[in-house]
Amino acid sequence: MTAPSRLLTIGPSHFCEKARWALDYAGIPFVEEPHLPMLHWFYVRRATGASRGHSVPILIYESEVYDDSTKIVQFASLRSKRALYDEAGEALALEEHFDSALGPPVRRLAYCYLTAQPVLFKRIFRASASTGEARILRAGGGLLAKALARAFRVSPRAATRSSDAVFSVFDEVAARLESASGDRRYLVNNTFSAADLTFVALTRPLFAPGVRGPLDVDPGLPGLREFPKDYRDTVARLAAHPAGRYAARVYADCRSRTSSPVDSESR
């Protein structure tokens, strides 16, 4: 019997949710191996070899390694009964645009607030940490948050610039949905595609901090009400935006597991 695929992740990462969603969509069983940010470097190098980078998600399927979320979505699409890409390449072009224009500012915006809240930071990452990494988080979570704050150069100005970048992409998506005649529910050919999956997955940390999928309901995770007011106000504006309403609808309609991932023994 073939061993299930391994998916190396940072649990709350939106790029990892993108990969996780694609594998669930295609019904591909996998073992998720979530790690803390920065600590994940060791596991990625051990699993894939020192010649590769240290970013996640990483999918290991039999002898093949897929070291990018888009490669993982393409892998899943080829094995799905419902392809995630159109022949014209429109879905792929939008996916790559969202990866570069939306993913980084969403991550930076979240870190601008999360790294300044040590208790929230630990609770968010504890939900997906192994027993050993949970001990590290308890002892050194504050140091890890400071290291991430330096790495992403968080500041009030960075938060404002990141927020502006996110709203710019939201405006693009709203304009695209409104430009089509009739009731357009999806971004490409009115069919759910990698473009929809990517946009919605990359917004999830804003609306549901720490939540990793439709079945991951952890009562220990902090709600938005526990974040600073200016962050809550930004998220409320995004949720009320036409693109935010579209994201909520697509997540509710399309983010279901066709098969649940295999539980990791390391958890």
C-alpha positions as CSV (number, residue, x, y, z in Angstrom):
1,M,0.0,0.0,0.0
2,T,1.4,3.4,-1.0
3,A,2.1,5.7,2.0
4,P,0.0,8.9,2.1
5,S,1.6,12.1,0.9
6,R,3.4,14.3,3.4
7,L,2.6,18.0,3.6
8,L,5.0,20.1,5.5
9,T,3.4,23.3,6.7
10,I,3.3,26.2,9.1
11,G,-0.1,25.5,10.5
12,P,-1.8,29.0,10.2
13,S,0.0,29.9,7.0
14,H,-2.4,31.0,4.2
15,F,-0.1,29.6,1.5
16,C,-0.3,26.3,3.4
17,E,-4.1,26.5,3.5
18,K,-4.1,27.0,-0.3
19,A,-2.2,23.7,-0.7
20,R,-4.3,21.9,1.9
21,W,-7.5,23.0,0.3
22,A,-6.3,21.9,-3.2
23,L,-5.4,18.4,-1.9
24,D,-8.8,18.1,-0.1
25,Y,-10.6,19.3,-3.2
26,A,-8.9,16.5,-5.2
27,G,-9.5,13.9,-2.5
28,I,-5.8,13.2,-2.1
29,P,-5.0,11.8,1.4
30,F,-2.1,13.3,3.2
31,V,-0.3,13.5,6.5
32,E,0.2,17.1,7.5
33,E,3.4,17.9,9.4
34,P,2.9,21.5,10.8
35,H,5.9,23.3,12.4
36,L,6.6,26.7,14.0
37,P,7.8,29.5,11.7
38,M,11.6,29.5,11.4
39,L,11.9,26.1,13.1
40,H,10.3,24.7,10.0
41,W,13.6,25.3,8.1
42,F,15.2,22.3,9.7
43,Y,12.4,19.9,8.8
44,V,12.2,21.2,5.2
45,R,15.9,20.7,4.6
46,R,15.8,17.3,6.3
47,A,12.9,16.2,4.1
48,T,14.0,17.7,0.8
49,G,17.7,18.2,0.8
50,A,19.9,21.1,1.6
51,S,19.9,22.4,-2.0
52,R,16.2,23.5,-1.8
53,G,14.9,26.6,-0.1
54,H,13.1,26.7,3.3
55,S,9.6,27.8,2.4
56,V,6.5,25.8,2.9
57,P,4.2,24.2,1.9
58,I,6.2,21.2,0.7
59,L,4.3,18.2,-0.7
60,I,6.2,14.9,-0.8
61,Y,4.3,12.5,-3.0
62,E,6.0,9.1,-3.4
63,S,9.5,10.1,-4.8
64,E,8.4,13.6,-6.0
65,V,8.8,16.8,-4.1
66,Y,6.5,19.8,-4.9
67,D,8.0,22.9,-3.2
68,D,5.5,25.6,-4.0
69,S,1.8,26.1,-3.4
70,T,1.0,26.6,-7.1
71,K,2.8,23.4,-8.0
72,I,0.8,21.6,-5.4
73,V,-2.5,23.1,-6.8
74,Q,-1.5,22.0,-10.3
75,F,-0.6,18.5,-9.0
76,A,-4.1,18.3,-7.3
77,S,-5.9,19.6,-10.4
78,L,-4.4,16.9,-12.6
79,R,-5.8,14.3,-10.2
80,S,-9.2,15.8,-9.7
81,K,-12.4,15.1,-11.6
82,R,-12.9,18.9,-11.7
83,A,-9.9,20.7,-13.2
84,L,-8.8,23.9,-11.5
85,Y,-7.3,25.5,-14.6
86,D,-8.8,26.7,-17.9
87,E,-7.1,26.1,-21.2
88,A,-6.5,29.9,-21.8
89,G,-4.4,30.2,-18.7
90,E,-6.5,32.8,-17.0
91,A,-6.9,31.0,-13.7
92,L,-3.1,30.5,-13.5
93,A,-2.4,34.1,-14.3
94,L,-4.7,35.3,-11.5
95,E,-3.3,32.7,-9.1
96,E,0.2,34.0,-9.6
97,H,-1.0,37.6,-9.3
98,F,-2.7,36.9,-6.0
99,D,0.4,35.0,-4.8
100,S,2.6,38.0,-5.3
101,A,0.2,41.0,-4.7
102,L,-2.1,39.6,-2.0
103,G,-0.2,36.8,-0.1
104,P,2.8,38.9,1.2
105,P,0.8,42.0,2.5
106,V,-1.8,39.7,4.2
107,R,1.0,37.9,6.0
108,R,2.8,41.1,6.9
109,L,-0.4,42.8,8.1
110,A,-1.2,39.8,10.4
111,Y,2.4,39.8,11.8
112,C,2.3,43.5,12.4
113,Y,-0.4,42.8,15.0
114,L,0.3,39.3,16.1
115,T,3.9,39.7,17.0
116,A,3.0,42.6,19.3
117,Q,0.6,40.3,21.2
118,P,2.6,37.5,22.8
119,V,-0.3,35.7,24.4
120,L,-2.3,35.7,21.1
121,F,0.9,34.7,19.2
122,K,1.4,31.6,21.4
123,R,-2.2,30.6,21.2
124,I,-2.4,30.9,17.4
125,F,0.7,28.7,16.9
126,R,0.1,26.3,19.7
127,A,-2.9,24.9,17.9
128,S,-0.7,23.3,15.2
129,A,2.5,22.7,17.1
130,S,3.8,19.2,18.0
131,T,4.4,18.4,21.6
132,G,8.1,19.3,21.4
133,E,7.5,22.5,19.5
134,A,4.8,23.5,22.0
135,R,7.4,23.4,24.8
136,I,9.7,25.6,22.7
137,L,6.8,28.0,22.1
138,R,6.0,28.2,25.8
139,A,9.6,28.9,26.7
140,G,10.6,31.1,23.8
141,G,7.5,32.3,22.1
142,G,8.3,35.9,22.9
143,L,11.7,35.6,21.3
144,L,10.2,33.9,18.2
145,A,7.7,36.7,17.9
146,K,10.4,39.3,18.1
147,A,12.5,37.5,15.5
148,L,9.5,37.4,13.1
149,A,8.8,41.1,13.8
150,R,12.4,41.9,12.7
151,A,12.2,39.6,9.7
152,F,9.0,41.2,8.4
153,R,9.9,44.7,9.5
154,V,6.6,45.3,11.3
155,S,5.6,48.8,12.2
156,P,2.5,51.0,12.1
157,R,3.6,52.3,8.7
158,A,4.0,48.7,7.5
159,A,0.6,47.8,8.7
160,T,-0.9,50.8,6.8
161,R,0.9,50.0,3.6
162,S,0.0,46.3,3.9
163,S,-3.7,47.1,4.5
164,D,-3.7,49.5,1.4
165,A,-2.2,46.7,-0.7
166,V,-4.8,44.2,0.4
167,F,-7.7,46.7,-0.3
168,S,-6.2,47.3,-3.8
169,V,-6.4,43.6,-4.7
170,F,-9.9,43.5,-3.2
171,D,-10.9,46.4,-5.4
172,E,-9.5,44.5,-8.5
173,V,-11.5,41.4,-7.6
174,A,-14.7,43.3,-7.0
175,A,-14.3,45.1,-10.4
176,R,-13.8,41.8,-12.1
177,L,-16.9,40.3,-10.6
178,E,-18.9,43.3,-11.5
179,S,-17.6,43.7,-15.0
180,A,-19.3,40.5,-16.2
181,S,-22.8,40.5,-17.5
182,G,-25.2,38.7,-15.3
183,D,-24.5,37.2,-11.9
184,R,-20.9,36.2,-11.8
185,R,-20.1,33.9,-8.9
186,Y,-16.5,33.0,-9.8
187,L,-13.5,34.8,-11.3
188,V,-12.9,32.6,-14.4
189,N,-15.6,31.4,-16.8
190,N,-18.1,31.4,-13.8
191,T,-16.5,28.2,-12.6
192,F,-14.6,27.5,-9.4
193,S,-10.9,27.5,-10.3
194,A,-7.4,27.9,-8.8
195,A,-8.0,31.7,-9.0
196,D,-10.9,31.5,-6.5
197,L,-9.2,29.0,-4.3
198,T,-6.1,31.1,-4.1
199,F,-7.8,34.4,-3.4
200,V,-10.0,33.0,-0.7
201,A,-7.2,30.9,0.9
202,L,-4.9,33.9,1.1
203,T,-7.5,36.0,2.9
204,R,-8.3,33.4,5.6
205,P,-5.8,34.6,8.3
206,L,-7.5,38.0,8.3
207,F,-11.0,36.6,9.0
208,A,-10.2,33.4,10.9
209,P,-6.8,33.6,12.7
210,G,-5.2,30.2,13.1
211,V,-8.1,28.2,11.5
212,R,-6.7,25.7,9.1
213,G,-9.7,24.2,7.3
214,P,-13.4,23.6,7.6
215,L,-13.0,20.9,10.2
216,D,-10.4,22.7,12.3
217,V,-12.6,24.3,15.0
218,D,-10.4,24.7,18.0
219,P,-12.2,26.5,20.9
220,G,-8.7,27.5,22.2
221,L,-8.1,29.7,19.2
222,P,-8.5,33.4,19.9
223,G,-11.4,35.2,18.1
224,L,-11.1,38.5,16.3
225,R,-12.5,40.3,19.4
226,E,-9.2,39.6,21.1
227,F,-7.2,41.5,18.6
228,P,-6.5,45.3,18.8
229,K,-9.4,47.5,17.7
230,D,-7.6,49.0,14.7
231,Y,-7.0,45.5,13.3
232,R,-10.7,44.5,14.0
233,D,-11.8,47.7,12.2
234,T,-9.6,46.8,9.2
235,V,-11.0,43.3,9.0
236,A,-14.6,44.6,9.4
237,R,-14.0,46.8,6.4
238,L,-12.6,44.0,4.4
239,A,-15.5,41.6,5.3
240,A,-18.0,44.3,4.2
241,H,-16.2,44.8,0.9
242,P,-17.8,43.1,-2.1
243,A,-14.6,41.0,-2.5
244,G,-14.8,40.1,1.2
245,R,-18.4,39.0,0.8
246,Y,-17.5,36.9,-2.3
247,A,-14.6,35.3,-0.3
248,A,-17.0,34.3,2.5
249,R,-19.5,32.8,0.1
250,V,-16.9,30.8,-1.8
251,Y,-15.4,29.5,1.4
252,A,-18.8,28.4,2.6
253,D,-19.8,26.9,-0.7
254,C,-16.5,25.2,-1.8
255,R,-14.2,24.6,1.2
256,S,-15.3,21.1,2.1
257,R,-13.2,18.0,2.5
258,T,-13.9,15.3,-0.1
259,S,-11.7,13.1,2.1
260,S,-10.1,14.0,5.4
261,P,-6.3,14.1,5.7
262,V,-4.7,11.3,7.6
263,D,-3.9,12.3,11.1
264,S,-0.2,12.9,11.7
265,E,1.3,10.6,14.3
266,S,3.6,13.5,15.4
267,R,0.7,15.5,16.7
